[in-house]
């Protein structure tokens, strides 16, 4: 069962997550008003996922490997590879408008959205300075993609 840490110091409270989601929806409204396509959101999302995956492989995995659980490095590398592949598959999904392509994007949105929740309000350790920037950015990008997908679905 998930346990929420009490708000203190450098942790990321639920209120900040909600502000980021709201900000993502506002940005989406502005971007959609300017007639940007859903593909732009997906390309930004894919770039974010690939960058995030590479950072996990080449930076964070070494940190986890230095812990008392050495296998954590391999698990982090594997998670990073999955993030990179989700990014690549997200770009490929823009080539066709099929149920499989849409499902793939929603799977990426779910993965990244879950990250925002688990690395934000439900994190197990205090957030680093980088994480207090990365989690809100992730939340805004995920909100943007999810809302553009929903807007397209309703039209």
Secondary structure, 3 states (H helix, E strand, C coil): CCCCCCCCCCCCCHHHHHHHHHHHHHHHHHHHHCCCCHHHHHHHHHHHHHHHHHHHHHHHHHHHHCCCCCHHHHHHHHHHHHHHHHHHHHHHHCCCCCHHHHHHHHHHHHHHHHHHHHHCCCCCCCCCCCHHHHHHHHHHHHHHHHHHHHHHHHC
